[in-house]
């Protein structure tokens, strides 16, 4: 797991879709998708339910989102 994956996950969750999350994170959608797939594989569970109209967080994804936001806030405080 790396910091970029956490940022990308939060971007998707807040934007509601992979394409909007990619724009928010200033990366291509395939880059974002690959990072999230790797993150989910490493964690061993799905973070997002993919739908034609976007994404929805899984229950575990909701928990990870809260922790991820905390990590990003703490990283900003370090700056």
Secondary structure, DSSP 8 states (H G I E B T S, - for coil): --HHHHHHHHHHHHHSSHHHHHHHHTS-HHHHHHHHHHHHHHHTS-SEEEETTEEEE-HHHHHHHHHHHHHHHHHHHH-
